[in-house]
Amino acid sequence: EAQVTQNPRYLITVTGKKLTVTCSQNMNHEYMSWYRQDPGLGLRQIYYSMNVEVTDKGDVPEGYKVSRKEKRNFPLILESPSPNQTSLYFCASATGIYEQYFGPGTRLTVT
Amino acid sequence: DQQVKQNSPSLSVQEGRISILNCDYTNSMFDYFLWYKKYPAEGPTFLISISSIKDKNEDGRFTVFLNKSAKHLSLHIVPSQPGDSAVYFCAASGVSNSGYALNFGKGTSLLVTP
């Protein structure tokens, strides 16, 4: 089954404790991306990757890092999480940049 | 600065009637537009798209209209069904200040009542 998986689905952590949210896709897509969804703000792009070892900033990259060492994986790294990073995070992948397939989401709470 | 705007946060429609969801954009470099549908506790799913060289695209009950001169697009759902109740996101793509990014609106929550 074609899918995008994210782990963990739910995470509660404390300020400053480094964390990684994993994202994996099994569709051999070149393009992968991370978004955050906040009430009243919709979906905002954090980072995207056009292919292995190629990443670029989206609209809200501050406080996040990504890496793309393999085609199927695109982890999101929060080196020092802060409460304003409490959000619902979605990973997505696509053959181009258009019809993106989204993962189920990761709800992160930073206290 | 929001480049894709959905000015109606919510919409309620009776089953069987037409639902019209609207979207405006500001960046004339956008050349591809998409609608996504999102149910609670799930990721958004792609619904329908339209290229800037077209003004209409149809897929079953869903039709997207694009008016480039007005920088406006709309999604028509006919007839509306209770299962269409979800949040609908408009998205636009093209070269922007974020490179090749997909810019989303804030979403419109559609409720279809029996």
Contacts between the chains, C-beta under 8 A, distances in Angstrom:
chain1	res1	chain2	res2	distance
A	4	B	43	7.4
A	33	B	102	7.1
A	35	B	104	7.6
A	40	B	106	6.5
A	41	B	106	6.3
A	42	B	6	7.8
A	42	B	89	6.6
A	42	B	104	5.0
A	42	B	105	5.7
A	42	B	106	3.6
A	42	B	107	5.3
A	43	B	44	7.2
A	43	B	89	6.3
A	43	B	91	7.9
A	43	B	104	4.0
A	43	B	107	7.8
A	44	B	104	7.3
A	45	B	98	6.6
A	45	B	101	5.2
A	45	B	102	6.5
A	45	B	103	7.6
A	45	B	104	7.9
A	48	B	99	7.8
A	48	B	100	7.5
A	48	B	101	6.6
A	50	B	100	7.1
A	56	B	98	7.9
A	56	B	99	5.1
A	56	B	100	7.9
A	57	B	98	6.9
A	57	B	99	7.8
A	58	B	98	5.4
A	58	B	101	5.5
A	59	B	98	5.4
A	59	B	101	6.9
A	59	B	103	7.7
A	90	B	43	5.3
A	90	B	44	7.2
A	92	B	43	7.6
A	97	B	93	5.9
A	97	B	100	5.4
A	97	B	101	7.9
A	97	B	102	6.2
A	98	B	32	5.7
A	98	B	34	6.5
A	98	B	49	6.4
A	98	B	93	6.1
A	98	B	102	7.7
A	99	B	34	6.9
A	99	B	46	4.6
A	99	B	49	6.5
A	100	B	46	6.9
A	100	B	102	6.6
A	101	B	46	7.4
A	102	B	36	7.9
A	102	B	43	3.2
A	102	B	44	4.9
A	102	B	45	7.0
A	103	B	43	5.3
A	104	B	41	7.7
A	104	B	42	6.2
A	104	B	43	5.3
A	105	B	41	7.5
A	105	B	42	7.4
A	105	B	43	5.5
